[in-house]
């Protein structure tokens, strides 16, 4: 019964209709936005949304909206920070991005706290800016829980003349949302830009093939490994030899998606995170057994979804008919 309830809550979460369930105002859940302590115009910054769950509810879905000042910040990408069956869906618009995160297995809920996602921005100019998480709610075994807003505020300092010159030559090749400005034409001087101190020079995985092919400007990679591979063998080198490279999550505990992080941190504290999303395949023969076991659940969920939609349609038509009679 609990599994059916969780599946229904996940279904509604992924459809973005949390509002159909009453929110529990007594929830002690909270979200936080974390980011760098010092920022300059032209910097690439990472803002991480995390959730804290002191009541140890079984959180199986989270949704909300990140809002930011589009004149100050350019959103480059948004990526998931939680593995084990969690999936991220986002819808970007000018100055905001809506997100929905669901534990599609219902077997890896957030029980205490976890980093949920990271949004990467480019700071366009000096001045104050903020990023806000609003309309956040979470789905748990007890229902839908509303969460208070959270914000990250910072003031970007102006760059020196030399920094601005280097950054203007190199930032566009690293910005997928504004790369059309230079029509993809990059000179050799582009390589010597301000991102070198937080970029990888090489990234190799001995026991897996990553896609796409490594490039210092590409931060998200995927890999598929067989069941018997339980740890990635990674070697990574920074462009700047004085920068620190840290690898975490190279163990692969989950059947399904795992997340490995390679963080490059410069001496000034700025950093960039590369991620490898590795799908570890099930043990041979187990996949078919799991599919047979899960197949009835799929039809149950589809059937409930159809009934709910039909119910909304009937209520809508009844209300419309009543208004017409008046």
N, C-alpha and C positions, 0 to 999 in steps of 0.2 A: 504493500500500500504506500509506504514511504517513497519507494522508488517511482511509483506512478505519479505521486504528487510532485516529486522533484522534476520528473520529466515534463510535467505540465507547466511548472514554473519556468523551466528553461525554455520551453517552447514560446511562452508569452514574452519572456525576456528577449529572445532572439527576434521576435516580431516587433519589439519595442512598445509593448502595451502593458507595462507595469502598472499603469494608472488604473487598470481594470480591477486591481486588487486593493483593499484598504491597507494603508501604510500604518505601521506600528510606531506611534510617536515616542514610545518608551525605549526605543532602541538606543544602545550606548555605542553603536558603530560610529567610526569617524574616518575621514580620509584626510591625507596630508599631501601637499605638493612640495617637493624638495628640488633644489637647484643650486647652482654655483654661488659662492659667497662673494665673488668679484667678477664683474662683467665689463667688457669694452665693446664699443661699436664695432661691428664686423665679426664678432665672436660667434662661434657655433656653440649653443648651450643645450643641455639635456634637462628636461623637467620630468621628474618621476612622480607618478601618483601611487600612493600606497594606502592600504586600508588596515585599520586596527579593530580587533574584534574581541573586546575584553569579556563579553558574555559567552564566547566560544560557540556562537551560532554556526551552523553548517552553511556557510555562504557558497552558493553554487552559481550565482550570476550577479553582475554589477553593471549598471548603465548610468550615463550622465553626459554632460557637455563640458568641454574645455573651451573657455573664451579667452581671447587675447587681443591686444591692440595691433591690428593689421598694419598700421603705419610704422610701428616700432619693430614688430617681429614678423618673420616669414616662416611659416610652418614647412619643414622639410620632410618629415616623416613621423609616423606614430607606430610603435611596435609593442608587442606583448612581452611582459616580463614573467609570466607564470606559465609553467608547463603542465604536463600530466593531464592532457585532455581539454584544457582551456583554449577557447578560440576568441579572437578579437575581430569585431566588425566595426568599421568606422565610416562616417559620412562627413566629408570635409566641405566647408563653405567659407566665405570670406569672414575672417575673424573668429571662427569657431569650428569645432569638430565634435560631432556626436559619436559616442562610443557605446558598444555593447560587448560585454565579456561573459562567456558562458562556459561552465564545466560540462562539456558534452557527454562525459562519462558518468556524471553524478557521483563519482568515486574519489574525487580529490578536492573536497571543499576547503575553503579558507577557514581555519579554526581559530587562529590567534591573530596573525598579521602577515601581510605579504605585499611586496611591490607588485602592482598590477600592470602598469604600462609606462612607457617613456615616450614623450613627445620631444622631438628635436627641432630647434628653431635657429634661425640666423638673426642676430641683432642688427637692425638696419642703420641705427644712428644712436647718438648719445642721448641720454634722458631717462626719465622714470618709465617703467613698464610693469605690468602685472599679468599673471595668468591665473584664471579662476576656474575651479571645478564647481559647477552648479547643477541643480536638478538631479543629484546623485541618489540612487536607491539601490538596494541589494535584495536579492531573493534568497530566502533561507527556508528551512523546513517548517518554520513557524509562520511563513508568509512573506510579504514584501515590507522591507524596512527602509524608512526614509533616513537620509544622512545629511547633516549640515554642510553648507558650502565650505570650501577651503580655497586659500589663495597663496600665491607666491609673488612677492614684490621685490624689485631690485632696481638699482640705478646704474645704467651703463655709462662708463666714462668714455671720453673722447680718445681716439687713438692719436699717436704721434704722426707726423707727416710721413715718415718712412713706413710705418705700419699701414697707413691708408693706401700708400702706393703699392705695396706688396699685395695687400688684400684685394684691391680693385682688379688686379691682374689675374688673381687666382680663384676668387670666390665663386665665379659662375660655373666653373666645371664641376663644383662640388654641390651645386644647388639644383636639384631636379625640378623645382617649381619655377625657376627663373632662368634656366639654362638657355632659353631661346634668345636671350638678350645679346649673347655673343656668337650665336649661330654655330656653336660647337667649335669655334676656332680658338685654340689655346697655344701659346708660344712656349718655348722652353723655360722662360722665366716663370710661367705658371707653376712649375714644379717647386719653385722656391718661394712658397707663399706662407702666410701665417699659420696654416693648418698643418704644416710639416711636423710641428712639435707634438701634435696629437694624432698623427697618422701612422698606420702600419706600412712598413716597406715590404714585408713578406708575411704570408699566412699560409701554412702548409698543414694538411691533415694526412698523416701517414696511412691510416686505416679507413678512410672514407673519401669520397669525391664530393667536393662542395660545388654548388652552382649558385649564381653565375661564377665564371672564372674570377679569381681574385683581382681586385683593383683597390688601391688605397682609398678611393672615393666611395666605394660601395661598402656599406656597413652591414647589410643583411644577407645571409647565405642560408642555403638549405642543403641537407644531406639525408641519405637513406642508408641504413646499415642493417645487416642481418641480426638475428636474435643474440648470437654469441658475442657480439661486440658490445661491451659494457662500459667502455671508456674510450674517448677520442684521444689520439696521440697527436698533439698540436705543437707546432713550433711557430713562433711569431716574433718578428723583429720590427722595432720602431724606425721610422725615417730618421728621427733625431736620436742619436745614441745616448743622450742624457735623459731621455724620457723613460718612464717606468712602464713596463708591460705586465699586466696581471691577468691570469686566466682562471676563471671559476666556472663550475658547472660542466667540466669535461667528463664527469661520470654520467652514465646514462641509466638512471634507475627506472624510468618509465617505459613500458611497452606503448609506443606511440611517440608523441612529440616531447623532446627535451630541449632545453635552452642552454647554450654555452656562451659565456661572455668573455670577450677579450678587451680589456680596458687599457687605453694608452693615456697616461697622465704626464703632462708637461711639468717642468720645474715650477711654473707659476701657479699650479693647481688646476689648470684647465684640463679637460679630458674628453675623450671620445670613446664610445662603446661600440664595438663590433659584436654581432650576434650570429651564432650558427644554430638554426632550428633543425635538429636531427630527429628523424623518425626512425625509431628502433622497431623492427618488424617482429611480429609474434613468433613464438616457437613453431616450427613446421608442424602442420596438422592442427594446431590450436586455433588458427584463424577461422577455419571452416566450422569448427565446433562453436566458436564464439558467435559467428554469423547466424547459425541455426538457433542459438539461444536468444540472441537479440532480435531476431526477425519478428516474433509476435509483438514485441514491445513497439516496434515501428508502426505496425498497423493499429495498435491501441492508441498511440499518440496521434496518428493521422485521423482516426475516427473521432477522437475527442476534439481535435481542431475543427473538423468539419461541423460537428454538433454545436460548438461554441459560435462559429461564424453564422450558422443557420439561426441560432438563437438571437444574435444581434440583429440579423436581417429581419426576423419576425417582429422583434420589439420595435425596430425602426418603422416598419410598415404599419404596425398597429398604432403607433404614436402619430404617424402622418395621417392615417385615416381618421383618428379622433380629432385632430386639428381641423381637418376638412369639414367634418360634421358641424363644428362650431361656426 
